Amino acid sequence: MAAPARLLEVHDLHLAYGENEVVHGLSFALERGAIGCLLGPSGCGKTTVLRCIAGFEPPQRGEVMLSGERVSAPGVMVPPERRRIGMVFQDFALFPHLNVAQNIAFGLRSWPAAARTARVRELAELVRLEASADQYPHELSGGQQQRVALARALAPRPDLLLLDEPFSNLDIELREQLSVEVRDVIKASGATAVLVTHDQQEAFAMADEIGVMNEGRIAQWDAPYALYHEPVNRFVADFVGQGVFLPAKVLNAQRVEIELGVLDGDVPQACRQGCDVCGRGCMADVLLRPDDIVHDDASSMKAEVVKKAFRGADILYTLRLDSGRTVLALVPSHHNHAIGERIGIRLDVDHVVAFEPLGVTSAA
């Protein structure tokens, strides 16, 4: 009998600590071989969900399914050691008295010696630590320790790998490098994985699918591209990427007008009937990302540089429009303009993201 295509399924999960419910009806699923991510601010419940999947927390309602088997539900708790799950923690949790090879082999004690040795060698090569097999954790860099922790978690060939803020103790540059490397290792191993992080760059670099969490719920589960360009609500729009909202007049269900020009795209769903039927010219808020504003010396449209953040290849400019509102623009760093300088800009918007103004009810 073929294994189910979905390795992990979480249905209507509710978890509480006493009277405090921290996860509210959360659902998502992962195909075999996929890397999923729960992304959200501190306190949104993402680590609690991970602990429930691992078998450390019992749900009050809902269920967790692994390979078609119910492993967590009210009255059902398969022990963590029987779930074929590997875990990578924030602090790596390496054994200081064991060398690299011994740490990787820790979960393989029941394996025959020859198979254990071959598996350790295979994983040491996969994480590029074959030359460090005899070294101890204190002799390794933070990035090397992280790769040892990953190899140890993958060693028993788990069905599912869980990573809880795995890069939080590392500096930003190493974090960016390792997130790409760890994705490559997981993909090469064939594992299915769930990452928990508050860092959207880590999520984008590692995950095939991301669930943006807010107050114990998934606000949107989608591919990284869709989260950035097609957020379903203001929370996702604000949390993923950078951007500012500008007021817009809704011309019809497909066109909005902001002070920089007319944009073609969807307007808020709740606004459509009013605009299509009564033509009252409802208002909306349009999200502009830094890549929606293009620096163009030939443009007659000007904006004043009020802030600049040098990022190596690019400069992130904060620009003041004639109305006094500000927008962001990501510009190649050889265009180095001074604070107070007025520069030419133009719109290059492929995805119009619009929501009803806060506190405003659309016309009926």
C-alpha positions as CSV (number, residue, x, y, z in Angstrom):
1,M,0.0,0.0,0.0
2,A,1.4,3.4,-1.0
3,A,2.2,5.9,1.7
4,P,0.0,9.0,1.9
5,A,1.3,11.9,-0.2
6,R,0.8,14.2,2.9
7,L,3.3,13.3,5.6
8,L,2.0,15.8,8.1
9,E,-1.6,16.9,8.6
10,V,-2.7,19.3,11.4
11,H,-6.5,19.7,11.8
12,D,-8.4,22.3,13.9
13,L,-5.7,22.3,16.6
14,H,-6.6,23.9,19.9
15,L,-4.1,24.1,22.8
16,A,-4.4,25.9,26.1
17,Y,-2.4,26.4,29.3
18,G,-5.1,26.5,32.0
19,E,-7.6,29.1,30.9
20,N,-5.2,30.6,28.3
21,E,-5.8,29.2,24.9
22,V,-2.7,29.9,22.8
23,V,-3.6,28.0,19.6
24,H,-7.1,28.5,18.1
25,G,-8.3,26.1,15.4
26,L,-5.0,25.9,13.5
27,S,-4.8,23.7,10.4
28,F,-2.1,23.0,7.7
29,A,-0.6,20.0,5.8
30,L,2.8,19.2,4.3
31,E,3.6,16.9,1.4
32,R,6.4,14.5,1.7
33,G,9.8,16.1,1.0
34,A,8.5,19.6,1.5
35,I,9.8,22.2,4.0
36,G,7.1,24.2,5.8
37,C,7.5,27.1,8.1
38,L,5.5,28.6,10.9
39,L,6.4,32.3,10.9
40,G,5.3,34.9,13.4
41,P,6.1,37.2,16.2
42,S,7.1,36.0,19.7
43,G,4.1,34.7,21.6
44,C,2.0,33.8,18.6
45,G,1.9,30.1,19.5
46,K,4.3,28.7,16.8
47,T,6.6,26.8,19.2
48,T,3.6,25.4,21.0
49,V,2.4,23.9,17.7
50,L,5.8,22.4,17.1
51,R,5.8,20.8,20.6
52,C,2.3,19.4,19.9
53,I,3.5,17.8,16.6
54,A,6.5,16.4,18.5
55,G,4.3,14.9,21.2
56,F,5.3,17.1,24.1
57,E,2.0,18.9,24.4
58,P,-1.6,17.4,24.3
59,P,-4.2,19.2,22.3
60,Q,-7.6,20.1,23.8
61,R,-9.2,19.7,20.4
62,G,-8.1,18.7,16.9
63,E,-5.6,16.2,15.7
64,V,-2.1,15.7,14.3
65,M,-1.6,13.0,11.7
66,L,1.7,11.6,10.6
67,S,1.8,9.3,7.5
68,G,-2.0,8.9,7.9
69,E,-1.8,7.8,11.5
70,R,-3.4,9.9,14.3
71,V,-0.6,10.7,16.8
72,S,-2.1,13.5,18.8
73,A,-5.8,14.1,19.6
74,P,-7.9,14.3,22.8
75,G,-7.3,10.9,24.4
76,V,-4.6,10.0,21.9
77,M,-0.9,10.6,22.5
78,V,1.7,8.5,20.7
79,P,5.0,9.0,22.7
80,P,7.6,11.3,21.0
81,E,10.0,8.4,20.6
82,R,7.5,6.5,18.5
83,R,6.8,9.3,16.1
84,R,10.0,9.1,14.0
85,I,10.6,12.8,14.4
86,G,14.0,14.5,14.6
87,M,14.5,17.8,16.4
88,V,17.0,20.7,16.1
89,F,16.9,23.1,19.0
90,Q,17.9,26.8,19.4
91,D,20.9,25.9,21.6
92,F,22.0,22.9,19.4
93,A,22.0,20.7,22.6
94,L,25.2,18.9,21.6
95,F,26.9,16.6,24.1
96,P,30.1,18.3,25.1
97,H,31.9,15.1,26.0
98,L,31.3,13.5,22.6
99,N,33.1,14.4,19.4
100,V,31.4,15.2,16.1
101,A,31.1,11.6,15.0
102,Q,29.9,10.4,18.4
103,N,27.3,13.2,18.5
104,I,26.0,12.3,15.0
105,A,25.9,8.6,16.0
106,F,24.0,9.2,19.3
107,G,20.6,8.1,18.0
108,L,22.0,5.1,16.2
109,R,23.0,3.0,19.2
110,S,20.7,0.1,18.1
111,W,22.2,0.0,14.6
112,P,24.9,-2.6,13.7
113,A,28.4,-1.1,14.0
114,A,29.1,-1.2,10.2
115,A,25.8,0.5,9.3
116,R,26.3,3.1,12.1
117,T,29.8,4.0,10.9
118,A,28.6,4.3,7.3
119,R,25.7,6.5,8.2
120,V,27.9,8.8,10.3
121,R,30.4,9.1,7.4
122,E,27.6,9.8,5.0
123,L,26.1,12.6,7.1
124,A,29.5,14.1,8.0
125,E,30.1,14.5,4.3
126,L,26.6,15.8,3.7
127,V,27.2,18.6,6.2
128,R,30.8,19.1,5.1
129,L,32.3,18.1,8.5
130,E,34.2,15.0,7.5
131,A,37.5,16.6,8.4
132,S,36.2,17.6,11.9
133,A,34.8,14.2,12.9
134,D,37.2,13.9,15.9
135,Q,36.7,17.4,17.2
136,Y,34.5,18.3,20.2
137,P,31.7,20.9,20.2
138,H,33.8,23.6,22.0
139,E,36.4,23.4,19.2
140,L,33.8,24.2,16.5
141,S,32.3,27.5,15.3
142,G,28.6,28.2,15.8
143,G,27.8,27.3,12.2
144,Q,29.7,24.0,12.5
145,Q,27.8,23.2,15.7
146,Q,24.5,23.8,14.0
147,R,25.5,21.4,11.2
148,V,26.4,18.7,13.7
149,A,23.0,19.2,15.4
150,L,21.3,18.9,12.0
151,A,23.3,15.7,11.1
152,R,22.4,14.1,14.4
153,A,18.7,14.8,14.0
154,L,18.8,13.3,10.4
155,A,20.9,10.3,11.4
156,P,18.0,7.9,12.2
157,R,16.3,8.8,9.0
158,P,13.2,10.4,10.7
159,D,10.0,10.9,8.7
160,L,9.8,14.5,9.9
161,L,12.3,17.0,11.0
162,L,11.3,19.9,13.4
163,L,13.5,23.0,13.7
164,D,12.8,25.4,16.5
165,E,14.4,28.8,15.8
166,P,17.6,27.0,14.8
167,F,19.6,30.1,13.9
168,S,18.6,32.5,16.7
169,N,21.9,32.2,18.5
170,L,24.0,33.0,15.4
171,D,24.9,36.4,13.9
172,I,22.9,37.7,11.0
173,E,25.5,37.0,8.3
174,L,26.0,33.4,9.4
175,R,22.2,33.0,9.7
176,E,21.7,33.9,6.1
177,Q,24.4,31.6,4.9
178,L,23.3,28.7,7.0
179,S,19.6,28.9,6.2
180,V,20.5,28.2,2.5
181,E,22.9,25.5,3.5
182,V,20.5,23.8,5.8
183,R,17.8,23.8,3.2
184,D,20.2,22.1,0.7
185,V,21.1,19.5,3.3
186,I,17.4,18.7,4.2
187,K,16.5,18.5,0.5
188,A,19.5,16.2,-0.2
189,S,18.4,14.0,2.7
190,G,14.8,13.7,1.4
191,A,13.4,14.7,4.7
192,T,10.2,16.6,5.3
193,A,10.6,19.5,7.7
194,V,8.8,22.1,9.7
195,L,10.7,25.3,10.7
196,V,9.6,27.7,13.4
197,T,11.0,31.3,13.2
198,H,10.2,34.9,13.7
199,D,12.7,35.9,10.9
200,Q,11.1,36.2,7.5
201,Q,14.4,36.1,5.7
202,E,15.1,32.6,7.2
203,A,11.6,31.6,6.2
204,F,12.0,32.8,2.6
205,A,15.4,31.1,2.3
206,M,14.4,27.7,3.6
207,A,10.7,27.0,3.2
208,D,8.5,25.8,0.3
209,E,5.4,26.9,2.1
210,I,5.0,29.4,5.0
211,G,2.2,29.9,7.5
212,V,2.1,33.4,8.9
213,M,0.8,33.1,12.5
214,N,-0.9,35.7,14.6
215,E,-2.4,35.1,18.0
216,G,-2.6,31.4,17.7
217,R,-4.0,31.3,14.2
218,I,-2.5,31.0,10.7
219,A,-3.4,34.2,8.9
220,Q,-2.2,32.8,5.6
221,W,-0.5,29.6,4.5
222,D,1.1,30.1,1.1
223,A,4.3,30.1,-1.0
224,P,6.8,32.9,-0.1
225,Y,6.1,34.7,-3.3
226,A,2.4,34.8,-2.7
227,L,2.8,36.0,0.9
228,Y,4.9,38.9,-0.3
229,H,2.8,39.9,-3.3
230,E,-0.6,38.7,-2.4
231,P,-1.1,39.1,1.4
232,V,-4.7,38.3,2.4
233,N,-4.9,40.9,5.2
234,R,-3.1,43.8,6.8
235,F,-1.3,41.7,9.4
236,V,0.4,39.6,6.7
237,A,1.1,42.7,4.6
238,D,2.7,44.4,7.5
239,F,4.6,41.4,8.8
240,V,6.0,40.1,5.6
241,G,8.4,42.5,3.8
242,Q,8.5,46.2,4.1
243,G,6.1,48.7,2.7
244,V,3.8,51.7,3.4
245,F,0.1,52.3,2.8
246,L,-1.1,55.2,0.6
247,P,-4.8,56.2,0.4
248,A,-6.4,55.5,-2.9
249,K,-9.7,56.3,-4.7
250,V,-11.4,53.2,-6.1
251,L,-12.3,53.9,-9.7
252,N,-13.8,50.4,-10.3
253,A,-13.3,46.8,-9.3
254,Q,-9.9,46.7,-11.1
255,R,-8.5,50.2,-10.8
256,V,-7.4,52.5,-8.0
257,E,-5.9,55.9,-8.1
258,I,-3.1,57.0,-5.7
259,E,-1.3,60.3,-5.7
260,L,1.5,58.8,-7.9
261,G,-0.9,57.6,-10.5
262,V,-3.5,55.0,-11.5
263,L,-2.9,51.3,-10.8
264,D,-4.7,48.3,-12.3
265,G,-5.5,45.5,-9.9
266,D,-8.0,44.1,-7.4
267,V,-9.6,46.3,-4.9
268,P,-10.9,45.2,-1.4
269,Q,-13.4,42.4,-1.8
270,A,-15.9,44.1,0.5
271,C,-15.7,47.2,-1.6
272,R,-16.5,45.7,-5.0
273,Q,-20.2,45.5,-5.0
274,G,-20.5,49.1,-3.8
275,C,-18.1,50.4,-6.5
276,D,-19.5,48.3,-9.3
277,V,-23.1,49.1,-8.6
278,C,-23.3,52.6,-7.1
279,G,-20.1,54.2,-8.4
280,R,-19.6,56.2,-5.2
281,G,-15.8,56.1,-5.5
282,C,-15.0,54.2,-2.3
283,M,-11.6,54.7,-0.7
284,A,-8.9,52.0,-0.2
285,D,-5.4,51.8,1.2
286,V,-2.8,50.5,-1.3
287,L,0.4,48.8,-0.1
288,L,3.6,49.9,-1.9
289,R,6.7,47.8,-1.5
290,P,10.2,49.3,-1.9
291,D,10.5,47.5,-5.3
292,D,7.3,49.2,-6.5
293,I,9.1,52.6,-6.6
294,V,11.8,52.9,-9.2
295,H,14.5,55.6,-9.2
296,D,14.4,57.3,-12.6
297,D,16.4,60.5,-13.3
298,A,14.3,61.1,-16.4
299,S,11.0,61.1,-14.5
300,S,9.1,64.4,-13.9
301,M,7.7,62.9,-10.7
302,K,10.0,63.9,-7.8
303,A,10.4,62.9,-4.1
304,E,12.7,64.1,-1.4
305,V,15.2,61.8,0.3
306,V,14.6,61.9,4.0
307,K,16.4,58.8,5.2
308,K,18.8,56.3,3.6
309,A,20.0,52.9,4.7
310,F,23.1,51.5,2.9
311,R,22.9,47.8,2.3
312,G,25.9,47.1,0.2
313,A,24.5,46.5,-3.3
314,D,21.4,48.6,-2.6
315,I,20.3,51.6,-0.6
316,L,16.9,51.7,1.0
317,Y,15.6,55.3,0.6
318,T,12.7,56.8,2.5
319,L,11.2,59.4,0.2
320,R,8.8,62.2,1.0
321,L,6.1,62.9,-1.6
322,D,4.6,66.3,-2.3
323,S,1.7,65.4,0.0
324,G,4.0,64.8,2.9
325,R,3.5,61.1,3.0
326,T,6.5,58.8,2.7
327,V,7.3,55.7,0.5
328,L,10.3,53.4,0.4
329,A,12.5,52.7,-2.6
330,L,15.2,50.1,-3.0
331,V,17.9,51.6,-5.4
332,P,21.2,50.2,-6.6
333,S,23.9,51.8,-4.4
334,H,25.8,53.5,-7.2
335,H,22.8,56.0,-7.1
336,N,24.0,57.6,-3.9
337,H,21.8,60.6,-3.1
338,A,22.1,63.1,-0.2
339,I,19.4,63.7,2.5
340,G,17.2,66.5,1.3
341,E,17.9,65.9,-2.4
342,R,14.9,65.5,-4.7
343,I,15.1,62.6,-7.1
344,G,13.0,61.3,-9.9
345,I,10.8,58.3,-9.3
346,R,8.2,56.2,-11.2
347,L,5.8,53.4,-10.4
348,D,6.5,49.8,-11.4
349,V,3.7,47.9,-9.6
350,D,3.0,44.3,-10.8
351,H,0.8,43.3,-7.9
352,V,-1.7,45.8,-6.5
353,V,-2.4,45.1,-2.8
354,A,-5.3,47.0,-1.5
355,F,-7.4,46.9,1.7
356,E,-10.3,48.9,3.0
357,P,-9.1,51.8,5.1
358,L,-8.9,51.1,8.8
359,G,-12.2,51.8,10.6
360,V,-14.0,52.5,7.4
361,T,-17.1,50.6,6.2
362,S,-17.5,50.5,2.4
363,A,-20.6,51.8,0.7
364,A,-23.4,49.4,0.2
